[in-house]
Amino acid sequence: MAKEPKGYVYKITNQINGHWYIGSHNGKRSNYMGSGKILKLAIKKHGIENFTKEILFYSKNFQSDETKILTDLDAANDPNSYNIINTGEGGMLGLKHSEENKQKWRENWTGE
């Protein structure tokens, strides 16, 4: 018997400015809207009603699939992306943030 996928890769899009976030989730909470810091700031600023979530695909290896997509897109360096690192493994302890990512945070927090 084939094993059911245990998670999925998704895309959240800001309907106001077109900015996006790629993430993955284990599928246990259907209303899950991502854990990215910049994404959370943007949702707080623009309101969750202005964001749509699209499940791209289900996968047993959802975190590594997310990493491949983020790396292929170089999402961390795309000005329209809310992703600040190109990995689906999570965790930012000890990560040095680039000036570009710090600027993304400022822009999304202050709107400037």
DAJOUR-V205080 format. One record per backbone hydrogen bond with DSSP energy under -1.0 kcal/mol. CO is the residue of the C=O (numbers start at 1). NH is the residue of the N-H. E is the energy in kcal/mol with one decimal. If there is no record, write none. Layout:
# DAJOUR-V205080
co=CO nh=NH e=E
co=CO nh=NH e=E
This chain:
# DAJOUR-V205080
co=7 nh=59 e=-2.6
co=8 nh=25 e=-2.3
co=9 nh=56 e=-2.3
co=9 nh=57 e=-1.4
co=10 nh=23 e=-2.2
co=11 nh=54 e=-2.7
co=12 nh=21 e=-2.0
co=13 nh=52 e=-2.2
co=14 nh=18 e=-2.3
co=19 nh=14 e=-3.3
co=20 nh=82 e=-3.1
co=21 nh=12 e=-2.7
co=23 nh=10 e=-2.9
co=25 nh=8 e=-2.3
co=29 nh=32 e=-1.5
co=36 nh=40 e=-2.7
co=37 nh=41 e=-2.0
co=38 nh=42 e=-2.5
co=39 nh=43 e=-2.6
co=40 nh=44 e=-2.2
co=41 nh=45 e=-2.3
co=42 nh=46 e=-3.1
co=43 nh=47 e=-2.3
co=47 nh=50 e=-2.1
co=48 nh=51 e=-1.8
co=50 nh=15 e=-3.3
co=52 nh=13 e=-2.5
co=54 nh=11 e=-2.6
co=57 nh=9 e=-2.6
co=59 nh=7 e=-1.2
co=61 nh=65 e=-2.6
co=62 nh=66 e=-2.2
co=63 nh=67 e=-2.2
co=64 nh=68 e=-2.1
co=65 nh=69 e=-2.0
co=66 nh=70 e=-2.9
co=67 nh=71 e=-2.7
co=68 nh=72 e=-2.8
co=69 nh=73 e=-2.5
co=70 nh=74 e=-1.1
co=70 nh=75 e=-2.0
co=74 nh=77 e=-1.7
co=75 nh=78 e=-1.4
co=78 nh=81 e=-2.0
co=80 nh=20 e=-2.5
co=92 nh=95 e=-2.3
co=98 nh=102 e=-2.3
co=99 nh=103 e=-2.2
co=100 nh=104 e=-2.1
co=101 nh=105 e=-2.1
co=102 nh=106 e=-2.2
co=103 nh=107 e=-2.9
co=104 nh=108 e=-2.5
co=105 nh=109 e=-2.2
co=106 nh=110 e=-3.1
co=107 nh=111 e=-2.0
